[in-house]
Amino acid sequence: MKTLSANLIIRPEKIGDLVVSTPVIRAFKETYPAQPLHLLTDPISAELVRHDPHLDEIIAVEWKDRYRGQHAPWREIYQLLKSYSYERAAILYANCSGWNWLCAALGIRYVAQIGGTMASFIFHHRRMMRRSLANPWHMMEAYLKVAECLGAKTARNVPKLYLLRHETKAFAKKFPIFADAPIKILLHLGTSPAGSNYSITAFQDLSLCLAIQSASSIFITGTASDAEAWYNPDPHVIKDELLGRLSIREMACAVSLSDLLIGNSTGVIHMGAALNRRVLGLYSSDPNNDETKWGPLFAKVRILKPAITIYDAECHHDLSQYITKEAIATAALELLSAIDSHERHQPWAD
């Protein structure tokens, strides 16, 4: 027997996109509180939003990209969902007709999506075209417009992630060197495929500059492959505590306890904004990486980018050629100087 009619949000792949779509989750639950709300996403993203109080169920499917062989078979995804009865579905994933066919196979009556596909015309699904938005627009606004097509609205259109206090306490116990540091500066090594980035070598030079100018320890985060590539013997640049060791929930805890997060355009930068922390983002100036459309949203976020346009579809440049380590250190110190004692000792946890 099928369960009560529910609403479905579809957003696998790309942590940053999921973070900026969290107001959509809130909009559906505020508008339709009596109906269960489900999120279909990938396993890592599912962990990130595990404690969102607006979600009744999170359905995780293997998904790296829209292309065949890069995600779970459509039949498998259908089998996971067919026991539910869905009234509405918001497809927050552009240019993938498979989601339209899936929603049609599930008999979902009301479907809206970001962008347009041929299948959306076949099944009369509503489309929210980004070109219809007045400039300047942000991706979060586009996602909220999809929700509005299905009647869902919220006045609290700020991305937010949720941590439990016992999680941050357990994290602090597991990583005491970081937890006990008087000033916690995180330098995240992730790179974005969307544009030019600060390289690992440039980050090594930057970390030493930050350590000297801030008179603080710099904690490095990133993947296991980043850990293999990293070499900086300075004792004030601490890589062994966190680098290559964190789950996505632990990464969120580290960010929530930090005084400042610095990094390239990645999902972790969005996490910092959604966890109410101070963030310094390093962005390229090519049109595929426009922070006004895809950047993190929060008053405590500052973006540094080259003064000239850098765009080369065939080659991504090392941003250290255009944004000096001294300029980053100066911006970092300005952000740190604005922190009051109350903010420093209040990690973002619910």
N, C-alpha and C positions, 0 to 999 in steps of 0.2 A: 504494500500500500504506500502511495506517495505521501510525503509529509506536507505540512501546511505550505501554502504559497509563499515563496521567498523572493528576494531581489538579489541580483548577481552583478558583481563588478569584476571585470576582466582586466588585469594588468600584470602580466608576467614580464620578466627581463628588465634590467636597468633600475637599480635602487633609487637613483635620483628621481626618476619618473614616478615611482611608487610613492616616494616621500611627498612630492608636490601634489599628488592626487589624494592624500589623506583627508583634505577637506571634503572631497566627494563622498568618502566613507561616512563622515559626520553628517553631510547633507541628507543622505539616504536614511540614516537612522533617525534624525530629527524629524524628517518629513513622514516617514512610514515606521513609527516606533513599534507597532504591533506585528510587523512582518519580520521574519528572520532575514539577516543580511549576510551574504556569503561573498568571499573574495577568492577568485581563482588567480594564483600567481605561482612563481617558481619557488623551490624549497628554501633558498637563502632569503628571499624577500618575505616568505611566510614566517621565518624566524624573527625577522626584524619587526613585524607588526603583530607578533604573537599575543601581546597583552592589550591591544587596542580594544577599549571597552565597547566600541560601537559595532564590532564584528561578532556575529554568532558562530560563524564557522569559516575556517580558512582551508581551501582545497589546493594542495600543492601538486604541481605537475612538472616534470622535467622540461625545461624550456631554456635554450640558449639563444635561439634566433628563429625567425619565421620560416627558414628554408628547410626543405625535407632533410631528415637526418639530424637536424639540430634541435628537435623537440620530440616529446612523446607522440606516438601515433594518434591521429584524431579519434580513431575508434576507442582507444584507451581513455582519452579524455571524456568522450561521450559516456562510456561505461561508469566513470566516476560521478557523473552529474545526472544520469537518467533517473535515479531514484528520487530526485527532488522535483517539485513543481515550481517553476519560476514564472513570476508575472512580468518582471522587468529585467533587462540586462543592459549595462553600460559597458561598451567596449572601448577601453582607454588604450587601445593599441592600433596604430594606423597601418593601412595598406596590407591587410591580411584577410582575404576572403574566407579563410577557414573558420574564423569566428562567426561570420554571418551564417555559414552553412550549419555550424554547430548549434547556434541559437534557433535556427529554423527546425533542425532535427529534434530539438528539445521542446518545440512548440511554444517558445516564449513569445508572448503577444506583443510586448512593447520593447523595442530594441533601439538604442541610439549609439552612435559611435563617433570617434574622432576621425576626421578625414572621410574619404569616400572609396568604395570598392564596387566592382561590377555586381557582386553578389548583393550589396546593399540596395541596389536598384531592383534587382530581381525580387527580393523579399520585402521591399518597401520599408527598409529600416531608415530611421532618421539619421541625418549626417550633419555634423558640425564642422564646417570647413574653416580652417584657420585664417584663410584670406578674408573671411567675412568679419573678422575682429578689427576694431579700430586700433591703430598704432598709438602708443606702444602697448603690446599685449604680452602676457606671460603664459607659459604652458598650463599653469594652474588654472588660469581663467578659461582656457579652452576646455579643460577637463570639467570645470564647473558648468560650462555651457552644455556639455553633454548631459550632465545630471539634470539641468533645467529642462532639457528636452523630454525628460521622463518625470517631470514635476518635482524633483528634489532640489531643495535650496537650503542654504545655511548663511547666517550672518557672520559666523566665525570662520572666515576663509584664510586661516593661517595654518600651514603644515605643522603637524605635531606628531611626535613619537612618544611612546609610553614605556617607562621602566618601572619596575617594582623596587622598593627600597632594599629589600633583602638581596636583590641582584647586585646593586652597587656596593652593598656591604660585603658580599661574598667576593666581588671583584677586588675590592680594596685589600681583603685578607690574602687573596691569591697573588696580588702584585703589590707588595708593600713598599717597594722602592718608589714606584710611581705615586702611590697613595700618600706617602709621607713627604713628598717633595713640596716645599713651600710655594713654589710657582710651577704649574704644570703646563708646559708648552708641548703640544703634539705636532710633529711634522710627518704628514702622511705622504707616502711615496707613490701612490697610485697614479696611473696615467690614463688619459682619456683618448679613445680612438677618434674623437670628433675634431681634434685640432692639435696644434703644437703644445708641448709640455715642457716643464722643467725636467731635465734628465736626472738620472741617479747621481752622476758625477757632479752636476750642478747643485743637487740637494746636499751632497757631502760638503761642498764649500759653504753653502748657505747655513748648514747646521752649526759649523764652527763659528761663523760670523754671528749668528744668533746667540750662541752660548757666550761669546765674549761680550757682546753689547748688552745683553739682558742680565748677565751675571747669574744665569740660571742653567739648570740641566735641560737638555732638549731630548725628548723621548721620540723615538722613531717608530712609526707603524707602517705596515704594508704586508705584502704576501710573502710566502716562503721563498719564492724566486727573487723577490726584492732583497731578502735577507742574505741570499747567496752572493748577490752583486754588490752589497754594501761593504765599504771598507773605510772606517774612520776611527783611528785609535785614540782620539781625544777622550779623556774620562768624563767630560761634561756632555758628551753626545752618547746617549744610552740606547743601544739597539737591542741588547739581549733580554731586556725586561718584557718588551711587547712585540717587537718586530717578528712577523711570521708565526705568532703564537695565539692570535685572537680569533674567536668565533665572531659572527656578526653581532650577537648580543653583547659579547665582551667588548667589541669595538664601540658599540653604543655606550656602554658603561664608561669606557675610557674617555670618550668624547664628553659625556655628561659631567665628569669630574674635572675636566681640563679647564684651564684659564684661557687658553688660546689654541685654536686648531688652524694649521697652515697646510695648504696643499693645492694640487692642480684641480681642474674641473672634473670632479668625480662624485659618485653617490655619497661618499663620506662627508664631503663638504655640505651637501644637502642635509645629512644627518645632524651635523653640528648646528645648522640654523634651526632645524626642527626640535632640537634639544635645548634651545635657548642659550647657546654658548657663543662666545666671540669667535669669528671666523675670518681668516684672511685667505681669499681665493686667488689663485694665479691663473689667469685666463689669457688665451690668445685673442687676436683681434680678427680672426677670419669669420666669415658669415655663418659657418656651421657651428660656431661655439659662442653665440651671442648671449652674454649673461643677462641681458634684459628680457630674453625670451625663455632661457633654460637655466639661468643661474639660481642660487639659493635665495630664499625670501626671508629676510629678517632685518631688523634695524641694526643689529650688532654685526652685520656682515659688511666687510669691505673687500672690494675687488680691485686687483692690480692687473693692468693689461698694457701692452705696448702702445706707444703714442702713434705708431704708424700701422697701417693695415698689413697684416701678414696673411696671405692666402696662397697656398700651393696645394692643389688637389693631389699631387703626386708625391709630395715630400712634407713631412711635419718637422718643424724647426725646434731647436732647443731654445726655450724662452729666456734662458739666462743671457742670451745675446741682446735682449731687449728690455728685460726687467732685472736690474742689478741686485745682487744680494744685499747691498747697502740700502737700497730703496725698500726692500722687503723688511729688513731689520728695523728701519725707521718706522714703517707702518705698524709693525708688530709691537714696538714699544709704545706707540700712541694708543693702540687698542688696549694694551695691558695697563697703561696709566689711568684708563677710564674705569677700571674695575674697582668697585668698593668692597669693603670687607664682607658685607652681607652676601653679595653675589658670589664671592670667592668660595664661600663655605656652604653654598646651597646648590648641590647637584640637582639636575632636573629629573625628578622621580615622582611617580604617583602610586 
